[in-house]
Structure formats: C-alpha cells, structure tokens
Amino acid sequence: MKTQLEEDKRRKLVQVTGQTLEEALQEAAIELGCRIKDLEYEVIEKGSSGFLGMGKKSWLVVASLAVQKVKEEVREEEAGLGIEEMAPVPKDRDGQAFVRLSPDGVYLCVIPPEGKGKPVTERAALEAIARRTDASVDVNLVSKVVRKADGQFVRIAPHSYNPAHDAVLSVNITDGEMRAYLLAQPPREGGTDPTAEMIRDFLKMNGVEYGLKEDVIEEFERNPRYGQEILIAEGTPPRHGEDAKIVYNFETNPSRIRLKERDGRVDYKDLNLVQNVVAGQVLAKKIPPGKGVPGKTVTGKLLPARDGKDLPIPVGKNVKLSEDGMVAVAEINGQVMITGGKITVEPVYTVEGDVSLKTGNILFLGTVIVKGNVEDGFSVKASGNIEVKGSVGKCELDAEGDIVVHQGIAGKSAALIRAGKNVVSRFIENARVEAGEFVLVSDGIINCTVSANKKIICHGRRASIVGGKLIATEEIVAKNLGSVGGIETILEVGYDPRAKEKEEHLSQELEKLQDELKEIMLNLGTLENQRKTQKLSEERLKVYKELLLRRRELSLKVENLQKEIEDTRAYLSQLKTKGRISASGTVFPGVKIVIRDAVLQVKNEFKAVTFISEANMVKVTKYEEPEDLDKLDLLER
C-alpha cells in the first residue's frame, strides 16, 4: 500500500493544448520531463482544422507519467542506493545542444552543465538548429526545452522529408577483420540523420556483427560526426592459456638470502645459508596450465586460442610427488636445494672450509661435515651427527647424534659440546662436554667439566685426565689420572649425571624457597602478635594478606620440589650399575674418587689400578681394560 501511495503521489497530471495531437503530447512531455512514449494520456477535446480558417479548434489532452515508469522510480528510491554518497564530485562541463533530423521533424536535445559549467542559452540552441536546418521552429518551444535541459529530444519543427537525401554510411573493415570503422556523409536538404537502429542494421548488412561499440553508436545518434572515420566495432583477440608454473616454498637462489637483524644490528654469524626442511614438508606446488579463450573478429569468425603448456615439477633424491603431480614433498629431514635443475633434499650438509663469517652459524636438520675448523664464537647445530675434520675453538656444538672432532677441542673455558650420543675427539681442553652415551678421547682431557650417561674413556699414549670434574654413569678410564702438581681432579661414577645434576639444582632451589619461607613466617608472627594488642592499619593489613598468599604459594612449591627431589633420589638409588674408575698408568695425589656414596681422596700414587665400591667404601683393585675401546675408531673415519 505504501508503494501504491508513492506511485499516486508521483502521477502528476498536466493539461495541455496543441494544434495537433502530437504537438499537445510534445508539450506534456516537456512539462513532465519525460519522453512521449513514457506518457499515458486522455483526449478531453479533439481538435479541428475548421473550414477556410473558420471553426478551428485545438486539441485538449490530460497526460501523466506511465504507471510502469513511476514504479521503476519508486523501486530505485526504495533500494536505498545512496547515490548522493557514492556519486563522485562532478567535473566542470558546459551544457550542450544537439539537433537531430528525423523523418517526422526536427528534434532538439539540451544537456545540462556539470559542476561549474555554463548552461546552454536560447541563442546557442537556435544557432545549433540553424547549422543543421533552415526549417521554421517554434521559438517558445525551443525556450522551454532550453530551460528544461533534461537531455531528452523534443520535436521543435516539421521537416520536409526526402529519403534520397539521407546521410550516407560506409564501413571499412581492417586489421584482419579485428576493427571496423564507420564513415558517414551528412544528409542533404530534406535528408535525415541515422538512428542507432539504422546504424546497427547497416553494420549487420555489411558483415559487422560482433564487438559493436554501443556507446559510440548511441553517441552518434545524439551527436553525429560526419566526414571522419569512427571505430565502431572491435574484435576480441584470442587469449592463450598461461603455461604451468612451479611455486617454490624455499629460496632457489642462495645469493638472495638476507641477513637477520638483532636489536637493529646485522648478525653476520646468522647467515641462514642452510634451508632446513622436515619430512612431509611441502617444497613446491604447481599452478596448472591455463585454458585458452578463443577470440572473434568483427565479422563473427572464431580465432582459436592455444592452451598453456604443462610443466612437471622437477624432483630429485629424497623428494616425492603427490599422486596428481601437483605437490613436491620432502621424504627426509635435511637441506633443500636445487641440484642439476631438480629439487633435492640432502641429509648431509658439507662445509668445504671453516665455519666462519663466510658461512655463519650452521643449523641443519641432518648431519653436518666441516672439512676445516670451527672458529671462535660460532655454533654448529644438527639433528644428525657433526663431524669436524679440523679443530674446534670457543664455540658451541650441539647434535642429536655423535660429535666427532678429529684435531681436538680447545674451548678457552667457554666452549659447550653437547651430543645426544657420543663425543669423540683427539683432546679436550677447557670445555664443558655433555654426552648421552660415551665421551671418547685419544690424547687427554684437561680442566673440563664432562658428563656422560655411560662411559668416559681416555685411551692412548698421552691419555691423561687432569683437572676439572668428570661424571659418568658406568665408568671413567684413562692412562693417567691427575698430575704431579696435585691439581684437583674430581671423578664420579655410579649414577646418572643428568639426574644427579637435576637433583643438585632442585636442592639449591629448595634451599632458596625454604629461606624465603622462614623469613615470611617471622614477619607473619610479628604481625599476628600486633593484631592481638592493636588494630592493624590498612597498609599493614594489606601486607599481612599478601604474606599469607605468598606463604601459601611457597608452601605448595616446596612440597612439589621435595617430591621431585625424592623421586630423583629414588631413581638414582635404584640404578644397578656400581661404576668403576680405572687408570692403566698412574693415579696422582689430588684426585678425588666418588663411586656412588663412597669417596676416596687420593694421597698416595697408585699404578695400574681400578677403583670399585664395596660396603660403601672405595676399594683399589688390579687394573681392568675397558670394553669399548673400539669406539675410538670414529676418529679414523
């Protein structure tokens, strides 16, 4: 009902007169701002030409905008298009006047200005009419059209039509039938301008049926351009399909790998030259070739298009393709690279020279082989093994497998060597070493902190352990233990060193918490005594509540730590290995022997002995050769 009311409001009725019905309807169209074909009208009084000028009567008509047209306008408003908000700022453009010659008369169209443009004047409109025809026009009607300026063509004068003098059209098809140009000669006296429909029919008759530029045709109907070729139709060239493409998920050109910054400074040690991948990781994807889209000429001929070429993903060793061939996936952990034009994952990363500024730090998901040295300040980390053909300085080596150093480790009291399995080296000096299984050295271990979950074996002509603290679960073996100078050398066996270290750390943490808890208990006692004699201030009450909360937190932490320490000690006590320490040469005074709970401070030299534990005491027995000397062969690989 609301829509119906809107329609009724819009249906403005006008009453107009004219010498002919056509003139009356033309007047109504001007008043309502629409085209004649959009009118609904009712003839109130028919006109008459009379007889010899006598009894002449005008036509009287009541007209309104057609119902369908009103509905369209109402729907546009209800759609809430927000035209005012979306409309761009208009450019400045003067109004324009167009004249069209039709068989039924001369028509005038006035376009309103835009922005700050100037409107069309009545004089300008009359001049435009005079340039096209010398027909006598109704000046008052021209004035109304100029004032209305609604962009609609309005008949302003009759026309003595002569079909033989119509505008002449011709078409020129060029560029392999991809373009068509329209050339129109102006009409002569009595002739008319071509309509858009006439232009379309003419083009079709001359073979132009595709790619018509409708906006150009409509514009020509409104404002004909005679005597010049106009691009009236344009074909569509074929669009060939794109070839398949490979999108790599890693940098294929190592020279483009950028340095990382830390705190605004470039870290030249982190060059990130190694691109690690894990098994199952997607390395590359293929974008399939595109289908070609045929083109068409202005005469309607199809132009075939070529489909894009397919391109297989080039895969090498340790890389597999998905069943559809669209994805390449790593089969193992390692370094991804392009080798021989193929995607390859290498399980071994080889550094041809030293680990230095040239290579940066190494982080690799596989085995690393360094053919030179590892210089001070650099690190090598691997999920497999690390093998260094040269020597290792003040640096960090971390491997889940074995670490083998052929020329020895000179740690300068700052090196950290950590292996999930074995650490094998010619010598180790001033370093911290942690091994999941064995530490095997052929020359000597000097001033080091070493722990091994199985054995520490130092075997060779100069195989001495001098200074430092060494812990092994099962056994420590060397030619000589300690030195003539009596340097303190602590050797411990019979328990898991990592569990022992954990137990010591937990005990230290427990001691700190217990000290803090004692202090809190003293402060709480003081405040509670004050509460018995006087009311606490708000500030002291707040402190009291905070101390109660902290006591509760600390008590819980102490309880958990005590349980964890008990569990660790229970694990250490149930270990079946008793442990032993052996020297095929000399044990010097200054060496401290610890076998589980038994301790011996060596004060006299021993020759070719093995220390064991009996009845919680360290017992000295005849030297026994260790069973794992064959593992030193790792140095000969």
Backbone hydrogen bonds, N-H to C=O, Kabsch-Sander energy under -0.5 kcal/mol:
donor,donor_aa,acceptor,acceptor_aa,energy
5,L,1,M,-2.4
6,E,2,K,-2.2
7,E,3,T,-2.3
8,D,4,Q,-2.5
9,K,5,L,-2.4
10,R,6,E,-1.9
11,R,7,E,-1.4
12,K,10,R,-2.9
14,V,63,A,-2.5
16,V,14,V,-0.5
16,V,61,V,-2.7
18,G,59,W,-1.4
24,A,20,T,-2.0
25,L,21,L,-2.5
26,Q,22,E,-2.3
27,E,23,E,-2.1
28,A,24,A,-2.1
29,A,25,L,-2.4
30,I,26,Q,-1.8
31,E,27,E,-2.1
32,L,28,A,-2.5
33,G,29,A,-1.2
34,C,29,A,-1.9
38,D,35,R,-1.4
39,L,36,I,-1.8
40,E,64,S,-3.0
42,E,62,V,-2.7
44,I,42,E,-0.7
44,I,60,L,-2.3
45,E,60,L,-1.9
48,S,57,K,-2.1
51,F,54,M,-2.8
54,M,51,F,-1.8
57,K,48,S,-2.9
59,W,18,G,-3.3
60,L,45,E,-2.8
61,V,16,V,-2.8
61,V,59,W,-0.5
62,V,42,E,-2.6
63,A,14,V,-2.7
64,S,40,E,-2.8
66,A,38,D,-3.1
70,V,66,A,-1.9
71,K,67,V,-2.3
72,E,68,Q,-1.9
73,E,69,K,-1.8
74,V,70,V,-2.3
75,R,71,K,-2.6
76,E,72,E,-1.9
77,E,73,E,-1.8
78,E,74,V,-2.5
79,A,75,R,-1.7
80,G,77,E,-1.4
81,L,76,E,-0.7
86,M,82,G,-2.3
87,A,83,I,-2.6
93,R,91,K,-0.5
93,R,114,E,-2.4
95,G,118,K,-3.5
96,Q,111,I,-1.2
98,F,109,C,-3.1
100,R,107,Y,-2.3
102,S,100,R,-0.6
102,S,105,G,-2.6
105,G,102,S,-1.7
106,V,157,A,-3.0
107,Y,100,R,-2.9
108,L,154,V,-2.7
109,C,98,F,-2.6
111,I,96,Q,-3.6
111,I,109,C,-0.5
114,E,93,R,-2.9
117,G,114,E,-2.2
125,A,121,T,-2.1
126,L,122,E,-2.4
127,E,123,R,-2.3
128,A,124,A,-2.1
129,I,125,A,-2.0
130,A,126,L,-2.5
131,R,127,E,-1.6
132,R,128,A,-0.7
132,R,129,I,-1.1
133,T,129,I,-2.5
138,D,156,I,-1.8
139,V,137,V,-1.0
142,V,138,D,-2.3
143,S,139,V,-2.4
144,K,140,N,-2.0
145,V,141,L,-2.4
146,V,142,V,-2.3
147,R,143,S,-2.3
148,K,144,K,-2.7
149,A,145,V,-2.8
151,G,110,V,-2.1
154,V,108,L,-2.6
156,I,106,V,-3.2
157,A,106,V,-1.2
161,Y,159,H,-1.4
162,N,190,G,-3.2
165,H,162,N,-2.3
166,D,163,P,-1.5
167,A,192,T,-2.1
168,V,185,Q,-1.4
170,S,183,L,-1.9
172,N,181,Y,-2.6
174,T,172,N,-0.6
174,T,179,R,-2.7
178,M,174,T,-1.3
178,M,175,D,-0.7
179,R,174,T,-1.8
180,A,233,A,-2.3
181,Y,172,N,-2.6
182,L,230,I,-3.1
183,L,170,S,-2.9
185,Q,168,V,-3.0
188,R,165,H,-2.2
191,G,188,R,-2.8
193,D,101,L,-2.5
199,I,195,T,-2.2
200,R,196,A,-2.4
201,D,197,E,-2.5
202,F,198,M,-2.5
203,L,199,I,-2.5
204,K,200,R,-2.4
205,M,201,D,-2.4
206,N,202,F,-1.2
207,G,204,K,-1.7
208,V,203,L,-2.9
209,E,207,G,-0.8
209,E,298,V,-2.4
210,Y,298,V,-1.8
213,K,232,I,-2.8
214,E,212,L,-1.3
216,V,213,K,-0.5
217,I,213,K,-2.2
218,E,214,E,-2.8
219,E,215,D,-2.1
220,F,216,V,-2.3
221,E,217,I,-2.1
222,R,218,E,-1.6
223,N,219,E,-3.3
226,Y,224,P,-0.6
227,G,184,A,-3.0
228,Q,225,R,-0.5
230,I,182,L,-2.3
232,I,180,A,-2.5
232,I,230,I,-0.7
233,A,180,A,-1.5
234,E,211,G,-1.9
235,G,178,M,-3.4
236,T,296,K,-2.6
239,R,293,V,-3.0
240,H,238,P,-0.7
241,G,306,R,-3.2
244,A,309,K,-3.2
245,K,287,I,-2.0
247,V,245,K,-0.6
247,V,285,K,-3.3
248,Y,246,I,-0.7
249,N,283,L,-3.3
252,T,250,F,-0.7
256,R,253,N,-2.4
257,I,254,P,-1.6
260,K,270,D,-0.9
262,R,265,R,-3.4
265,R,262,R,-1.7
267,D,260,K,-2.4
268,Y,266,V,-0.9
270,D,267,D,-1.0
271,L,269,K,-1.2
275,Q,273,L,-0.6
276,N,274,V,-0.9
277,V,334,G,-2.6
280,G,330,A,-3.3
281,Q,278,V,-2.3
283,L,328,A,-3.1
284,A,328,A,-1.3
285,K,247,V,-2.3
286,K,326,M,-2.6
287,I,245,K,-3.3
290,G,242,E,-2.9
293,V,239,R,-3.1
295,G,303,L,-2.7
296,K,236,T,-2.2
297,T,301,K,-2.3
298,V,177,E,-2.8
299,T,177,E,-0.5
300,G,297,T,-1.8
303,L,295,G,-2.7
308,G,290,G,-2.9
315,V,313,I,-0.8
316,G,343,I,-3.4
319,V,316,G,-1.1
320,K,329,V,-2.7
322,S,327,V,-2.4
325,G,322,S,-1.8
328,A,284,A,-2.6
329,V,320,K,-3.0
330,A,281,Q,-2.4
331,E,318,N,-2.7
332,I,318,N,-0.7
334,G,277,V,-2.2
335,Q,346,E,-2.7
336,V,275,Q,-2.4
336,V,334,G,-0.5
337,M,344,T,-2.3
339,T,337,M,-0.7
339,T,342,K,-2.9
342,K,339,T,-1.5
343,I,314,P,-2.7
344,T,337,M,-2.9
345,V,317,K,-1.9
346,E,335,Q,-3.0
346,E,344,T,-0.6
349,Y,367,T,-3.4
350,T,348,V,-0.5
351,V,349,Y,-0.5
351,V,369,I,-3.3
352,E,350,T,-0.7
355,V,373,N,-2.9
356,S,354,D,-0.9
359,T,356,S,-0.7
360,G,356,S,-3.5
361,N,269,K,-6.1
362,I,379,S,-2.6
364,F,381,K,-2.5
366,G,364,F,-1.5
367,T,347,P,-2.9
368,V,385,N,-2.8
369,I,349,Y,-2.9
370,V,368,V,-0.5
370,V,387,E,-3.3
371,K,351,V,-2.9
371,K,369,I,-0.6
372,G,353,G,-1.8
374,V,391,S,-2.4
375,E,355,V,-2.0
375,E,373,N,-0.6
377,G,394,K,-3.4
378,F,375,E,-1.5
380,V,396,E,-2.4
381,K,362,I,-2.7
382,A,398,D,-2.6
383,S,364,F,-1.7
384,G,366,G,-2.6
386,I,402,D,-2.5
387,E,368,V,-2.6
388,V,404,V,-3.2
389,K,370,V,-3.4
389,K,387,E,-0.6
390,G,372,G,-2.1
392,V,408,G,-2.1
393,G,374,V,-1.8
395,C,393,G,-1.9
396,E,378,F,-1.7
397,L,416,L,-2.4
398,D,380,V,-2.4
399,A,418,R,-2.3
400,E,382,A,-1.3
401,G,384,G,-2.5
403,I,422,N,-2.7
404,V,386,I,-2.8
405,V,424,V,-2.9
406,H,388,V,-2.8
406,H,404,V,-0.5
407,Q,390,G,-2.4
409,I,427,F,-2.6
410,A,392,V,-2.7
410,A,408,G,-0.5
411,G,409,I,-0.6
411,G,429,E,-2.8
413,S,430,N,-1.7
414,A,411,G,-2.0
414,A,430,N,-0.5
415,A,411,G,-0.6
415,A,430,N,-0.7
416,L,395,C,-2.0
417,I,432,R,-3.0
418,R,397,L,-2.7
418,R,416,L,-0.5
419,A,434,E,-2.7
420,G,399,A,-1.7
420,G,401,G,-0.6
421,K,401,G,-2.2
423,V,438,F,-2.4
424,V,403,I,-3.2
424,V,422,N,-0.5
425,S,440,L,-2.2
426,R,405,V,-1.1
428,I,444,G,-2.3
429,E,409,I,-2.4
430,N,446,I,-2.5
432,R,415,A,-2.2
433,V,431,A,-0.5
433,V,449,T,-2.8
434,E,417,I,-2.8
435,A,451,S,-2.2
436,G,419,A,-1.4
437,E,421,K,-2.8
439,V,455,K,-2.2
440,L,423,V,-3.1
441,V,457,I,-2.8
442,S,425,S,-1.3
443,D,426,R,-2.6
444,G,426,R,-0.6
445,I,464,S,-2.6
446,I,428,I,-2.6
447,N,466,V,-3.2
448,C,467,G,-0.6
449,T,431,A,-1.9
450,V,448,C,-0.6
450,V,469,K,-2.3
451,S,433,V,-2.0
452,A,471,I,-2.1
453,N,435,A,-1.6
454,K,437,E,-2.2
455,K,437,E,-0.6
456,I,475,E,-2.4
457,I,439,V,-3.0
457,I,455,K,-0.5
458,C,456,I,-0.5
458,C,477,V,-3.0
459,H,441,V,-2.2
459,H,457,I,-0.6
463,A,460,G,-1.3
464,S,443,D,-1.0
464,S,462,R,-1.5
465,I,480,N,-2.4
466,V,445,I,-2.5
466,V,464,S,-0.6
468,G,488,E,-0.6
469,K,448,C,-1.7
470,L,490,I,-2.8
471,I,450,V,-2.8
472,A,492,E,-2.3
473,T,452,A,-1.4
474,E,454,K,-3.1
475,E,454,K,-1.3
476,I,580,R,-1.6
477,V,456,I,-2.8
478,A,582,S,-1.5
479,K,463,A,-2.3
480,N,463,A,-1.7
481,L,586,T,-2.6
482,G,465,I,-3.2
486,G,483,S,-1.7
489,T,590,G,-1.5
490,I,468,G,-2.5
491,L,489,T,-0.5
491,L,592,K,-2.8
492,E,470,L,-2.8
493,V,594,V,-2.4
494,G,472,A,-0.6
494,G,473,T,-1.3
495,Y,472,A,-0.6
500,K,496,D,-2.7
501,E,497,P,-2.7
502,K,498,R,-2.3
503,E,499,A,-2.6
504,E,500,K,-2.2
505,H,501,E,-2.4
506,L,502,K,-2.7
507,S,503,E,-2.1
508,Q,504,E,-2.2
509,E,505,H,-2.2
510,L,506,L,-2.6
511,E,507,S,-2.2
512,K,508,Q,-1.8
513,L,509,E,-2.1
514,Q,510,L,-2.5
515,D,511,E,-2.0
516,E,512,K,-2.2
517,L,513,L,-2.5
518,K,514,Q,-2.1
519,E,515,D,-1.8
520,I,516,E,-2.1
521,M,517,L,-2.3
522,L,518,K,-1.9
523,N,519,E,-2.1
524,L,520,I,-2.7
525,G,521,M,-2.2
526,T,522,L,-2.0
527,L,523,N,-2.2
528,E,524,L,-2.6
529,N,525,G,-1.9
530,Q,526,T,-1.7
531,R,527,L,-2.0
532,K,528,E,-1.1
533,T,529,N,-0.7
533,T,530,Q,-0.9
534,Q,530,Q,-2.7
541,L,537,S,-2.8
542,K,538,E,-2.2
543,V,539,E,-2.0
544,Y,540,R,-2.5
545,K,541,L,-2.2
546,E,542,K,-2.1
547,L,543,V,-2.4
548,L,544,Y,-2.0
549,L,545,K,-2.2
550,R,546,E,-2.4
551,R,547,L,-2.5
552,R,548,L,-2.0
553,E,549,L,-2.1
554,L,550,R,-2.9
555,S,551,R,-2.6
556,L,552,R,-1.8
557,K,553,E,-2.2
558,V,554,L,-3.1
559,E,555,S,-2.2
560,N,556,L,-2.2
561,L,557,K,-2.6
562,Q,558,V,-2.6
563,K,559,E,-1.8
564,E,560,N,-2.3
565,I,561,L,-2.7
566,E,562,Q,-2.3
567,D,563,K,-2.4
568,T,564,E,-2.1
569,R,565,I,-2.6
570,A,566,E,-2.4
571,Y,567,D,-2.1
572,L,568,T,-2.3
573,S,569,R,-2.5
574,Q,570,A,-1.4
575,L,572,L,-0.9
580,R,474,E,-1.5
581,I,611,F,-1.9
582,S,476,I,-2.8
583,A,609,V,-2.7
584,S,478,A,-1.6
585,G,479,K,-2.9
587,V,606,F,-2.6
588,F,481,L,-2.8
588,F,586,T,-0.6
590,G,602,V,-2.2
591,V,588,F,-1.2
592,K,489,T,-3.1
593,I,591,V,-0.6
593,I,600,L,-3.4
594,V,491,L,-2.6
594,V,592,K,-0.5
595,I,598,A,-2.7
596,R,493,V,-2.4
596,R,594,V,-0.6
598,A,595,I,-2.4
600,L,593,I,-3.1
602,V,591,V,-2.8
602,V,600,L,-0.7
606,F,587,V,-1.6
608,A,585,G,-2.8
609,V,583,A,-1.3
610,T,621,T,-2.2
611,F,581,I,-4.0
612,I,619,K,-2.6
614,E,617,M,-3.0
617,M,614,E,-1.1
619,K,612,I,-3.4
619,K,617,M,-0.5
621,T,610,T,-2.9
621,T,619,K,-0.5
623,Y,608,A,-1.6
631,K,628,D,-1.5
632,L,629,L,-1.8
633,D,630,D,-1.7
634,L,631,K,-1.7
635,L,632,L,-1.7
636,E,633,D,-1.6
637,R,634,L,-1.1
